[in-house]
């Protein structure tokens, strides 16, 4: 942890990432002189930073002169002019998670949400429930939550800090996971499986970093494990904390039941300590049932009453790009939905949810191979079974701006209801040659397939 006592002027190298940009504004609001630099200066983050009085410049040695501290983002490599200048001139530098912990988190009760899936939704839901009940939490979340109005909030007087705990690496000078920089008071360990193939070689390595996290979590802390998942439960042996479980199994401490859809909302039940609570939610699917179960358990442990938690759950409308409606043409029965899914398991959950919500409609599923793990080819064999969940499974090209950062070994599967698109012209031809009346177009990507979304919308509007 860094000493912040005499720091007044701070520069952030790689400031336009979501977390770095939010951190910059948070530091500015605490009275520090803040500057930032990046190579990709574009909205909405560039506008957000400028609105908060933070000037963004191209990378330069001049940016670091006279600064008390440099915060270096995890996308910054050796060879970056600012990184090299900081090293050569022994300017104090640190990483994003170390800075976050030192400036904002260390004096709060930390609620940290970890796992391969569900981090953003679960941490957002917990923050919203606390906000809804006037507990005014601090938080840092990696997604956009319209109801929270910001991804980062710091309240000096608040008791709680809600953090999306990321297992990705910290910086070029620290290849350990970001979440290892924190000591949680309440920790959620959701579904764990192989991902981030550019950082981890195997699931065994990922389990190892989660084991380190559990080993440094205090005895008095409470850890909430996904009770439906064998890999997650296998990590309990490393925990000396108070352990709880959530999931659809009856033996879970927070046992969830799904009761169908009513008036556009999914109905769930949670059983705990001999009592059953029924409520509805704008969040759909079994995966979101688990996310809700984790949030319920955390908030109950924080001292909220069940009815307070339920009101928060029922009023939470979700995170942007998580099964978010993009366009609807009622006349033709067309819906376009975008989702941040970027892993075979997440694709499966999203497709199952679409089938559940839209019985009788064609499910036209688009997958964009945007992550390093997808592009590495390590998920190639897990993609073909997804075709059984869709009427048509369409693979988009690798995003052009990402093509040369790693070796691409992605090979899309082949099958009678699988289409591999080379470009937008191919998509137009596909739209012309098939009847898509009463269809749901489901885009799954962590990249930015806006051109394809817009193309389909304009096609059905006759433009």
C-alpha positions in Angstrom: 0.0 0.0 0.0 1.4 3.4 -0.9 1.8 6.4 1.5 -0.6 9.1 0.4 0.3 11.7 3.0 2.4 14.1 0.9 0.8 13.4 -2.5 -0.8 16.4 -4.2 -0.3 15.9 -8.0 -1.2 12.6 -9.7 -0.9 11.5 -13.4 -2.7 8.5 -14.8 -1.0 6.7 -17.7 -3.7 5.0 -19.8 -6.5 7.0 -18.3 -9.3 6.3 -20.9 -10.1 2.8 -19.6 -13.4 2.7 -17.6 -11.8 2.0 -14.2 -8.9 4.3 -14.7 -11.1 7.1 -15.9 -13.5 6.7 -12.9 -10.5 6.6 -10.6 -9.1 9.9 -12.1 -12.4 11.7 -11.5 -12.6 10.2 -7.9 -9.2 11.6 -7.2 -10.0 15.0 -8.7 -13.1 15.2 -6.5 -10.9 14.5 -3.4 -8.9 17.6 -4.2 -5.9 16.2 -5.9 -4.4 17.8 -9.1 -5.0 15.1 -11.7 -3.8 14.8 -15.3 -4.1 11.9 -17.7 -2.8 10.5 -21.0 -3.8 7.8 -23.5 -3.4 6.8 -27.1 -7.1 6.1 -27.6 -8.8 9.4 -26.7 -12.5 8.9 -27.6 -16.0 9.3 -26.2 -17.7 8.6 -23.9 -14.7 8.5 -21.5 -12.9 11.4 -23.0 -16.0 13.6 -22.7 -16.6 12.3 -19.1 -13.0 13.3 -18.1 -13.2 16.7 -19.7 -16.5 17.4 -18.1 -14.8 16.8 -14.7 -11.8 19.1 -15.5 -9.3 16.4 -16.4 -7.2 17.2 -19.5 -6.1 14.2 -21.6 -2.8 14.3 -23.5 -0.8 12.0 -25.8 1.9 10.0 -24.0 4.9 12.2 -23.3 7.7 12.6 -20.7 6.6 16.1 -20.1 3.3 14.8 -18.6 5.2 13.3 -15.6 7.5 16.2 -14.7 6.6 17.6 -11.3 4.2 14.8 -10.4 4.2 13.2 -7.0 2.7 9.9 -8.2 2.0 8.1 -11.5 -0.7 5.5 -11.7 0.0 3.1 -14.6 -2.9 1.1 -16.2 -2.6 -2.6 -16.8 -2.7 -2.1 -20.6 0.5 -0.1 -20.5 3.6 -2.2 -21.6 7.3 -1.7 -21.1 8.5 0.6 -23.8 5.7 3.1 -23.2 7.5 6.5 -23.0 5.8 7.5 -19.7 6.5 4.1 -18.1 10.2 4.3 -19.0 10.5 7.9 -17.8 9.0 7.0 -14.5 11.4 4.1 -14.1 14.5 6.0 -15.2 13.8 9.0 -13.0 12.5 7.0 -10.0 9.2 8.8 -10.0 6.9 7.0 -7.5 4.4 4.8 -9.4 1.7 2.3 -8.7 -1.1 0.3 -10.2 -4.8 1.0 -10.3 -5.8 -1.5 -7.6 -3.0 -0.4 -5.3 -4.1 3.3 -5.8 -7.8 2.4 -5.3 -7.0 0.6 -2.1 -4.8 3.3 -0.7 -6.9 6.3 -1.5 -10.5 4.9 -1.2 -11.0 1.4 0.1 -8.7 0.8 3.1 -10.9 2.4 5.8 -14.2 0.9 4.5 -15.9 -2.5 5.0 -15.2 -4.0 1.7 -17.8 -6.1 -0.2 -15.9 -7.7 -3.1 -17.6 -9.8 -5.9 -15.3 -12.3 -7.8 -15.7 -15.1 -10.3 -15.6 -15.7 -14.0 -19.2 -14.8 -14.5 -21.7 -12.5 -12.8 -19.2 -9.9 -11.2 -20.7 -6.8 -12.8 -24.4 -7.7 -12.3 -23.9 -8.9 -8.7 -21.8 -6.0 -7.5 -24.2 -3.6 -9.2 -27.2 -5.2 -7.6 -25.6 -5.0 -4.1 -24.6 -1.4 -4.6 -28.1 -0.6 -5.8 -29.8 -2.3 -2.9 -27.6 -0.4 -0.4 -28.3 2.9 -2.3 -32.1 2.1 -2.5 -32.1 1.8 1.3 -30.3 5.1 1.9 -27.0 3.5 3.0 -25.1 5.6 0.5 -22.3 3.1 -0.4 -19.0 3.8 -2.1 -18.4 1.6 -5.1 -16.4 0.8 -8.3 -18.1 -1.2 -10.9 -16.9 -2.2 -14.4 -20.2 -1.7 -16.2 -22.7 1.1 -16.8 -25.7 1.0 -14.4 -28.2 3.7 -15.4 -29.8 3.8 -11.9 -26.5 4.4 -10.2 -25.6 7.1 -12.7 -21.9 6.4 -12.3 -19.5 3.5 -12.2 -17.5 5.0 -9.4 -18.7 6.7 -6.2 -16.9 7.6 -3.1 -18.5 8.9 0.0 -16.1 9.7 2.8 -18.7 9.0 5.5 -20.1 5.8 4.0 -19.5 2.5 5.8 -19.3 0.2 2.8 -17.3 -0.1 -0.4 -18.7 -2.4 -3.1 -16.0 -3.6 -5.6 -16.0 -5.8 -8.6 -13.1 -8.0 -7.9 -11.1 -8.7 -11.1 -8.7 -11.7 -11.4 -7.0 -10.2 -14.4 -3.4 -9.1 -14.0 -2.4 -5.8 -12.3 0.2 -4.1 -14.4 3.4 -4.9 -16.4 5.4 -4.7 -13.2 2.9 -6.9 -11.2 1.4 -9.9 -13.0 -0.6 -11.0 -10.0 -4.4 -10.7 -10.0 -5.9 -7.3 -9.2 -8.2 -8.6 -6.4 -5.2 -9.8 -4.4 -4.5 -6.1 -3.5 -7.6 -6.1 -1.3 -8.7 -7.7 2.0 -12.5 -8.2 1.8 -14.9 -8.2 4.7 -17.6 -9.9 2.5 -16.5 -11.9 -0.5 -18.6 -13.5 -3.2 -17.0 -16.3 -5.2 -19.2 -17.1 -8.1 -18.9 -19.5 -11.0 -15.1 -20.2 -11.7 -13.9 -21.7 -15.0 -11.1 -21.1 -17.5 -10.9 -17.7 -19.1 -8.2 -15.0 -19.7 -6.1 -17.3 -21.8 -3.6 -14.6 -22.3 -2.9 -14.5 -18.6 -3.6 -18.0 -17.3 -2.5 -21.3 -18.9 -5.1 -23.4 -17.2 -8.0 -23.7 -14.9 -5.5 -24.9 -12.3 -3.7 -21.6 -12.4 -7.0 -19.7 -12.0 -7.9 -21.8 -9.0 -4.5 -21.0 -7.5 -5.0 -17.2 -7.6 -8.5 -17.6 -6.0 -6.9 -19.8 -3.3 -4.4 -17.0 -2.6 -7.4 -14.6 -2.3 -9.1 -16.9 0.2 -5.9 -17.5 2.2 -5.6 -13.8 2.9 -9.3 -13.2 3.7 -9.7 -12.8 7.5 -11.4 -15.4 9.7 -14.2 -12.9 10.7 -15.0 -12.2 7.0 -17.9 -13.9 5.3 -17.4 -15.8 2.0 -20.3 -16.6 -0.2 -19.6 -19.5 -2.5 -21.6 -20.6 -5.6 -23.1 -23.8 -4.2 -24.1 -25.2 -7.6 -20.6 -25.3 -9.0 -18.1 -28.0 -8.1 -14.9 -26.0 -9.0 -16.0 -23.1 -6.9 -16.9 -25.3 -3.9 -13.5 -27.1 -4.2 -11.9 -23.8 -3.1 -13.7 -23.9 0.3 -10.7 -25.9 1.7 -8.6 -22.7 1.4 -11.0 -20.6 3.4 -10.7 -20.0 7.1 -13.6 -17.5 7.1 -17.3 -17.9 7.7 -18.5 -19.8 4.7 -22.0 -19.5 3.1 -23.4 -20.9 -0.1 -26.0 -19.7 -2.6 -27.5 -21.6 -5.5 -30.4 -23.8 -6.7 -29.4 -26.8 -4.5 -31.7 -27.2 -1.5 -28.7 -27.5 0.9 -27.4 -24.0 0.0 -27.6 -21.4 2.8 -29.5 -19.2 0.3 -31.5 -21.7 -1.8 -33.0 -20.3 -5.0 -36.1 -21.5 -6.9 -37.2 -20.2 -10.3 -41.0 -19.9 -10.7 -41.3 -18.6 -14.3 -42.1 -15.2 -15.9 -44.9 -13.0 -14.9 -45.7 -9.6 -16.5 -42.2 -9.4 -18.0 -40.3 -10.2 -14.8 -38.8 -13.4 -13.6 -40.2 -14.8 -10.3 -37.8 -16.3 -7.8 -37.9 -17.7 -4.3 -35.1 -17.7 -1.8 -35.2 -20.0 1.2 -32.9 -19.3 4.2 -33.1 -20.1 7.9 -36.4 -21.9 7.4 -38.1 -18.9 5.7 -39.1 -18.5 2.1 -39.2 -15.1 0.3 -40.9 -14.6 -3.1 -40.2 -11.7 -5.4 -39.9 -10.7 -9.1 -36.9 -9.3 -11.0 -36.0 -7.6 -14.3 -33.0 -10.0 -14.3 -33.7 -13.2 -16.1 -32.2 -16.7 -16.3 -30.8 -19.2 -13.7 -27.4 -17.4 -13.8 -29.1 -14.2 -12.6 -31.0 -16.2 -10.0 -27.6 -17.1 -8.5 -26.4 -13.5 -8.8 -29.6 -12.4 -6.9 -29.0 -15.2 -4.3 -25.5 -13.9 -3.7 -26.7 -10.3 -3.4 -29.5 -11.3 -1.0 -27.0 -13.2 1.2 -24.5 -10.3 1.4 -27.1 -7.7 2.1 -28.8 -9.9 4.8 -25.4 -10.3 6.4 -24.9 -6.5 6.4 -28.0 -6.2 8.6 -30.7 -5.3 6.1 -34.1 -6.8 6.6 -35.4 -9.2 3.9 -38.2 -6.8 2.8 -35.6 -4.0 2.3 -33.5 -6.3 0.1 -36.5 -7.5 -1.9 -37.7 -4.0 -2.6 -34.2 -3.2 -4.0 -34.1 -6.4 -6.1 -37.6 -5.7 -7.6 -36.6 -2.1 -8.5 -33.3 -2.9 -10.1 -33.5 -2.7 -13.9 -30.0 -4.1 -14.7 -26.7 -3.2 -16.3 -26.3 -1.9 -19.8 -25.4 -4.5 -22.4 -26.7 -7.3 -20.2 -29.6 -8.7 -22.2 -30.4 -5.1 -23.1 -33.1 -4.4 -25.7 -31.7 -2.4 -28.6 -34.6 -2.3 -31.2 -38.1 -3.7 -31.6 -40.3 -3.8 -34.7 -43.7 -5.0 -33.5 -45.2 -5.2 -36.9 -42.7 -7.8 -38.0 -42.2 -9.3 -34.6 -38.5 -8.4 -34.6 -36.4 -7.8 -31.5 -32.7 -7.0 -31.2 -31.0 -7.7 -27.9 -27.4 -7.1 -27.0 -25.5 -8.9 -24.3 -21.9 -8.7 -23.0 -21.5 -12.6 -23.0 -18.0 -13.5 -24.3 -17.5 -17.1 -22.9 -19.1 -20.4 -24.0 -20.8 -20.8 -20.7 -22.2 -17.2 -20.8 -23.3 -17.8 -24.4 -25.2 -20.9 -23.1 -26.9 -19.0 -20.3 -27.9 -16.1 -22.5 -29.4 -18.5 -25.2 -31.3 -20.5 -22.6 -32.7 -17.2 -21.2 -33.8 -16.1 -24.7 -35.6 -19.4 -25.2 -37.3 -19.0 -21.9 -38.5 -15.5 -22.5 -39.4 -15.8 -26.2 -41.1 -19.1 -26.8 -42.2 -19.6 -30.4 -39.8 -17.1 -31.8 -36.8 -17.8 -33.9 -33.5 -17.2 -32.0 -30.9 -15.7 -34.3 -27.7 -15.7 -32.2 -24.6 -13.7 -33.1 -21.2 -14.3 -31.5 -18.3 -11.9 -32.0 -14.9 -13.5 -31.1 -13.5 -10.4 -29.4 -11.6 -11.7 -26.3 -8.1 -12.9 -26.4 -9.2 -16.3 -25.1 -11.8 -16.7 -27.9 -9.3 -15.6 -30.5 -6.6 -18.0 -29.2 -8.8 -20.9 -30.2 -9.0 -22.4 -26.7 -12.8 -22.3 -26.8 -13.2 -23.6 -30.4 -14.5 -27.1 -29.4 -17.1 -25.6 -27.0 -18.9 -23.5 -29.6 -20.6 -26.0 -31.9 -23.0 -27.4 -29.1 -24.4 -23.9 -28.9 -26.1 -24.4 -32.3 -28.6 -26.6 -30.6 -29.9 -23.6 -28.6 -30.4 -21.3 -31.6 -32.4 -21.5 -34.8 -29.4 -19.8 -36.5 -25.9 -19.3 -35.0 -23.9 -16.6 -36.7 -20.2 -15.9 -36.1 -19.0 -12.4 -36.8 -15.5 -11.7 -38.0 -12.8 -10.9 -35.4 -12.9 -7.2 -34.7 -10.4 -5.6 -37.0 -8.7 -3.4 -34.4 -7.8 -6.5 -32.4 -6.5 -8.8 -35.1 -2.8 -8.3 -34.6 -2.4 -8.1 -30.8 -2.2 -11.9 -30.4 -1.9 -15.0 -32.6 -5.4 -15.7 -33.9 -6.3 -19.5 -33.9 -10.1 -19.0 -33.8 -11.9 -21.4 -36.1 -15.7 -21.1 -36.1 -17.6 -24.4 -36.1 -19.5 -25.6 -39.1 -23.1 -27.0 -39.2 -26.4 -26.8 -41.0 -27.7 -23.9 -38.9 -24.3 -22.2 -38.5 -23.2 -19.2 -40.6 -19.7 -17.6 -40.6 -19.8 -14.1 -41.8 -16.9 -12.4 -43.5 -18.3 -8.9 -43.7 -21.5 -6.8 -43.6 -22.4 -7.5 -47.2 -22.8 -11.2 -46.4 -25.2 -10.2 -43.6 -27.3 -8.1 -45.9 -27.6 -11.1 -48.3 -28.6 -13.4 -45.4 -31.3 -10.9 -44.4 -32.7 -10.8 -47.9 -32.8 -14.5 -48.4 -34.5 -15.8 -45.3 -37.8 -15.0 -43.5 -37.0 -13.5 -40.2 -40.6 -12.6 -39.1 -41.0 -13.2 -35.4 -37.3 -13.4 -34.6 -35.1 -12.4 -31.8 -31.6 -11.2 -32.9 -29.3 -11.8 -30.0 -25.8 -10.2 -30.2 -23.2 -11.6 -27.8 -19.9 -9.7 -27.6 -17.7 -7.8 -25.2 -16.5 -5.8 -28.2 -18.5 -3.2 -30.2 -20.6 -4.7 -32.9 -22.6 -1.5 -33.4 -22.3 -1.5 -37.2 -24.0 -4.9 -37.4 -26.8 -3.9 -34.9 -27.5 -0.7 -36.9 -27.5 -2.6 -40.2 -30.2 -5.0 -39.0 -32.3 -2.2 -37.6 -32.1 -0.2 -40.8 -32.8 -3.3 -42.9 -36.1 -3.9 -41.1 -37.0 -0.2 -41.2 -36.6 -0.3 -45.0 -33.6 2.0 -45.1 
